[in-house]
């Protein structure tokens, strides 16, 4: 899978020109660096996680794991 975001960043760093992801894709296709099939793939351009999740937020929950461990702690008496 081609990462257009990294390629765009490299172009920006080298030339100072900021291109859209669509422009990067089109230039890669014109130069023969990706095939027509790759260029037409809708998944080539990252559009976020909205289509996979109901929200676009990173979150975690922290759960206690003590009940999984069946051993005595050093500070416990026999």
N, C-alpha and C positions, 0 to 999 in steps of 0.2 A: 504494500500500500504506500502510495506517495504521500508525504506529509507536506502539503502546500503551505502550511503556516511557517514551517522551518525554512522552506525555500523562499518564501516571501521575505522573511526576516534576513536571510542571507543577501537577497537582492537589495533590500533597504540599506543594510550595512555597507555593502560594496558600492552602491551607486547613489544612495540618498533618495531614491525614487520609491514611493510607497504605492504598491499595486494592490488591487482587489484580488481576492482569491480566484475569482473568475478570470481575471487577466493573467494571473500566473498560470492557471490551468491552460488557457488558450495559447500562451507562449510556449509552454512545454509541448503541447500538441503540435504547434507549427514547426518547432525545432526537431520533432521526431523523438522526443524524450519520453513521451507516453503515447499509447495507442489511441485510436479513435474510441474504442470500447472503454478504455480507462477514462477518457475525457468525458464521456457521456454518463458515467456512473454517478448517480446522485449522491452516493456516500463519500465521494472523493472530497467534498467540501464539508468540513465540520461545522455543524450548525447548533451545537449545544446538546444537552441531554434531555431537553424538554419532551421530545417524542418518546423517550424511554421511561421517564419518570414524571410524576405529577408536579414536581418542583425542581428547581435548579439550585439546590443548596446542599452543601456538604455538612453532614452532621453524624454524630456517633452517640452511642449510649455506653456507659461504663457500668458493668455489672460485677458484683462481688463474686469471687471464685472460691472463697474459703470452703464452701460446702462440697466442692469437688475433691478437696485434698483431705485424705484420711490419715493424718499423722499428728503426733504431738509436737507442739511448739517447744522451743528451748526454755521459754519462761514458764511453762506449765509444770506443775508438780505431779509426781507419779501417784 
